Amino acid sequence: MGEVYRARDTRLGRDVALKILPESFARDSDRLRRFEQEARAVAALNHPNILGVFDIGESSGSPYLVAELLEGETLRSVLDRGALSPRKAIEHAVQIAQGLAAAHEKGIVHRDLKPENVFLTRDARIKILDFGLAKMEQKTLAGSDGATMTSSHTSMGVVIGTASYMAPEQVRGEPADARTDIFAFGAVLYEMVCGKRAFHGDTGAETMTAVLKEDPPELSDISHPVPPSLDRIVRRCLEKNPEQRFQSAKDLSFALSALSGTDSSGEGRVLKTRSRVPGWIWVAAAFILTGLAAAWFLTHRSPPERPMQFAIPLLGEVSHLALSPDGSTLAYVSTEESSGLPVLHVQGVGSPDSRILPGTEGASYPFWSPDGQYLAFFASGKLEKVALAGGAPQALTNVWAARSGSWSKDDVILYEPDAGAPLWRINSDGSGAAAVTEHLFASGEQSHRWPVFLPDGNHFLFWAGNFSGVREDRTSGIYLSSLQGKEKKLLVLAHSSFAIGSGRLFYADYDGHLVSISFDPDKGTIGGNATVLANYVSVQPSTYYSALSAAGNGTLIFNTTPGAALSVLTWMDRSGKVLSTVGGPAVQFNPTISPDGKRVALDISDQKAANVDLWQENLDGPGSSRFTFDPAEEVVGVWSRDGKMLAYRAAGGSKGDGSFLLAKAANGLEHERQVLEFKSTDDVVPNSWSPDDRQILCTRQTAHGAHLELVSYRDGAHTPFQSGTGNQVNGMISPDGKWVAYASDESGTWEIYVTTFPGATGKWQVSRGSGTEPRWRADGNEIFYLGPSGMLTAVPVSTVGSFATGTPTPLFQFHGRPVISSTDVFSYDVSRDGKRFLVNRYVRPERVAPLTIVLHAAAAK
């Protein structure tokens, strides 16, 4: 709209920008008056993200404007070189939103926000240009390049703006307000991230038609990853209906600031770290609390009429979420970098610190006491509770592969002790353990899990069903029952854990959408249709755990990261030195090396397909191949001694209800053979083959625990192998076939024992101070196991005549992926000479999607 010169302000001794406007402006008194009015208004803003206007005037009939001199380039010049990284785009977007917010508070709407009107200075400061100038009415010009109505400048006409960045109401010639700028902002942010315009046509008319009728291509389709939280912000800005966009640039600025890790002023936070805890954990916790505190403040300052949603960025993986009953404190599990073990964290709303609860290594599935003073959780085969005020955790009872719990107002805890068990009850002091839903198992059900007490302390909801994973499943769902165990009413079909808050039931539907439905806890009934709150919430296909939690006040928190931690197969020597990796990061489990040392069998989870299959990776070169293809969950591949067969466990899919022990030729050229089937809630997991490959030693999991059984490969006949108290798992037959190493919690702590084979007579304790996952060296002269705090430990043994052991020797700190399922049997394997270990090593992902907090989620109906 004019020419710009570099000039010198001789009075103040500074360089400025002098903009001289066309002479035609001077001949239009109304236009000149409006120009002066807008210029004065912008000059009064004095905001660091808006071009500063120092003076206006007229010289020889030409109006002029004196502004601050900017050195740098326009955002258009930057984008001409390609898209920006999500981090850089968010940094710029925060500043643009803050500039818009300042203008909107003064009643000024830009109406022509576009990359040409956004300037990036050499010190990375964003400046918005030409504020208010686009509000002047101009004549319509025909022709366009599809980006603007004439070249790259703001075209003049009744329809004001630049076509690619105009809001639908602008295209229709309707009045513009602050939300009009928010739409243009969304188009600019889309282009920053994508490198392409959100709306583009060969002509201006085609571009405006796209603005009115089309949605821009998905950001997920571009070559580089875009955080889902950023995608949601862009989509909300680009809503066709102004009522569905952010209603103010201030709210928009707040949402973006949460993503960038800055406060609303744009200044970065400085966080204190403690020497024991890695900095990234404290940063992640601080981010969570900052969002919670801000949300809390906003809610209490001005209660919203609709749900308020905030994205909370994370620098590390967070799992197993639990909001306190009043919504004031978040508990979560996160892997501690120094030990590689999952530990329990708590963060109070308004507190500057997150803290780890001591003694919670290996924790999973935390849940709160009704008064918020205690947290219960599962670790090391026990249900434990710990006081937030301090003190060591207290063990209440033994469990195996527990699946969450719930604590009633009458101090009764409801929990599932094992993956295939009914729900049990126990008093919070550890007394009165008894089965509750044992008589409620129906045909086709494999598990009762995810209990949630209702306010009366007697009734509860829980999930019951199978793991077929098929949409046509009419059994699996959320049920209502009571502690008397005499009733069981289906509320809704689901393959998901769930949460209750403020009269709504929250869960994941079959397609992974986060949905809610009206729920009356007094009547135990649901009503109305389910409402989609989010397009995706993470669900772990092996357990049906959905990463969501809700409080009684209707606050909801959920996670969109994959439902299980990533790991990579890593060769390590006896000192813990990383030698090489096999394959890439994946959600994978149970690596087992073939007898010839050339291949490894492992389970790989397809999160999108909600399925787990067996794969084989080459160890002497690149290459992998899928081994199983059924929709069933097929896991824990164990090689026969001659390397020609793989035995494995399957559940669901085309196999139907129950658990199956299958075997298949390792070359994959033959159909699988069914060895054993359990139609009951029992499960069977193979551990090792006998030397003659005629028998398979398995862990059988029942409602009352786990024990070892020998299964005939020929006819499936099975007999208990070892009697005794406690659980027995991971039975590994020695190379010479005379001994079995296994893990048992009979002493109250998991330890490694050895007994004779084929008949179990006597036993010897191998580990000291806890142990799991025994493995033999190929010559039978050494046993390896995971010791205290995940330390890989070696024990020399002698099997000549009688059995004898030497002193356990710690080798290195184990950083395996966290155990999430009762079928997570092996975290590592060892080479034949015992000098290298193939560790399923936890890896922190490069990008972690943020947590999402929704205040007043129950209002979304």
HELIX and SHEET records of a PDB file:
HELIX    1   1 GLU A   23  ALA A   26  1                                   4    
HELIX    2   2 SER A   29  ALA A   43  1                                  15    
HELIX    3   3 LEU A   75  LEU A   79  1                                   5    
HELIX    4   4 PRO A   86  GLU A  105  1                                  20    
HELIX    5   5 PRO A  115  ASN A  117  5                                   3    
HELIX    6   6 LEU A  133  LYS A  135  5                                   3    
HELIX    7   7 ALA A  163  TYR A  165  5                                   3    
HELIX    8   8 PRO A  168  VAL A  171  1                                   4    
HELIX    9   9 ALA A  178  CYS A  194  1                                  17    
HELIX   10  10 GLY A  204  LYS A  213  1                                  10    
HELIX   11  11 LEU A  219  ASP A  221  5                                   3    
HELIX   12  12 PRO A  228  CYS A  237  1                                  10    
HELIX   13  13 PRO A  242  GLN A  244  5                                   3    
HELIX   14  14 ALA A  249  SER A  260  1                                  12    
HELIX   15  15 GLY A  279  ARG A  301  1                                  23    
HELIX   16  16 GLU A  438  LEU A  440  5                                   3    
HELIX   17  17 GLY A  653  LYS A  655  5                                   3    
HELIX   18  18 PRO A  788  GLY A  790  5                                   3    
HELIX   19  19 ALA A  857  ALA A  859  5                                   3    
SHEET    1   A 4 GLU A   3  ASP A   9  0                                        
SHEET    2   A 4 ARG A  14  ILE A  20 -1                                        
SHEET    3   A 4 SER A  62  GLU A  68 -1                                        
SHEET    4   A 4 VAL A  53  SER A  59 -1                                        
SHEET    1   B 3 GLY A  72  THR A  74  0                                        
SHEET    2   B 3 VAL A 118  THR A 121 -1                                        
SHEET    3   B 3 ILE A 126  ILE A 128 -1                                        
SHEET    1   C 4 MET A 308  ILE A 312  0                                        
SHEET    2   C 4 LEU A 851  LEU A 855 -1                                        
SHEET    3   C 4 LEU A 556  ASN A 559 -1                                        
SHEET    4   C 4 LEU A 548  ALA A 550 -1                                        
SHEET    1   D 4 SER A 319  LEU A 323  0                                        
SHEET    2   D 4 THR A 329  THR A 335 -1                                        
SHEET    3   D 4 PRO A 342  GLY A 348 -1                                        
SHEET    4   D 4 ARG A 355  ILE A 356 -1                                        
SHEET    1   E 4 SER A 364  TRP A 368  0                                        
SHEET    2   E 4 TYR A 374  ALA A 379 -1                                        
SHEET    3   E 4 LYS A 382  ALA A 387 -1                                        
SHEET    4   E 4 GLN A 394  ASN A 398 -1                                        
SHEET    1   F 4 GLY A 405  TRP A 407  0                                        
SHEET    2   F 4 VAL A 412  TYR A 415 -1                                        
SHEET    3   F 4 TRP A 424  ASN A 427 -1                                        
SHEET    4   F 4 ALA A 434  ALA A 435 -1                                        
SHEET    1   G 4 SER A 447  PHE A 453  0                                        
SHEET    2   G 4 HIS A 459  GLY A 465 -1                                        
SHEET    3   G 4 GLY A 477  SER A 482 -1                                        
SHEET    4   G 4 LYS A 489  LEU A 493 -1                                        
SHEET    1   H 4 PHE A 498  GLY A 501  0                                        
SHEET    2   H 4 ARG A 504  ALA A 508 -1                                        
SHEET    3   H 4 LEU A 514  ASP A 520 -1                                        
SHEET    4   H 4 THR A 525  ALA A 534 -1                                        
SHEET    1   I 2 VAL A 539  GLN A 540  0                                        
SHEET    2   I 2 TYR A 545  SER A 546 -1                                        
SHEET    1   J 4 VAL A 578  ALA A 586  0                                        
SHEET    2   J 4 SER A 567  ASP A 573 -1                                        
SHEET    3   J 4 ARG A 836  TYR A 842 -1                                        
SHEET    4   J 4 TYR A 828  VAL A 830 -1                                        
SHEET    1   K 4 GLN A 588  ILE A 593  0                                        
SHEET    2   K 4 ARG A 599  ASP A 606 -1                                        
SHEET    3   K 4 ASN A 611  ASN A 618 -1                                        
SHEET    4   K 4 SER A 624  ARG A 626 -1                                        
SHEET    1   L 4 GLU A 633  TRP A 639  0                                        
SHEET    2   L 4 MET A 645  ALA A 651 -1                                        
SHEET    3   L 4 SER A 659  ALA A 665 -1                                        
SHEET    4   L 4 ARG A 673  PHE A 678 -1                                        
SHEET    1   M 4 ASP A 683  TRP A 689  0                                        
SHEET    2   M 4 GLN A 695  THR A 702 -1                                        
SHEET    3   M 4 GLY A 705  SER A 712 -1                                        
SHEET    4   M 4 HIS A 718  PRO A 720 -1                                        
SHEET    1   N 4 GLN A 728  ILE A 733  0                                        
SHEET    2   N 4 TRP A 739  SER A 744 -1                                        
SHEET    3   N 4 GLU A 751  THR A 756 -1                                        
SHEET    4   N 4 TRP A 764  GLN A 765 -1                                        
SHEET    1   O 4 THR A 772  TRP A 776  0                                        
SHEET    2   O 4 GLU A 782  LEU A 786 -1                                        
SHEET    3   O 4 MET A 791  SER A 798 -1                                        
SHEET    4   O 4 ALA A 804  THR A 805 -1                                        
SHEET    1   P 4 THR A 772  TRP A 776  0                                        
SHEET    2   P 4 GLU A 782  LEU A 786 -1                                        
SHEET    3   P 4 MET A 791  SER A 798 -1                                        
SHEET    4   P 4 THR A 809  GLN A 813 -1                                        
END                                                                             
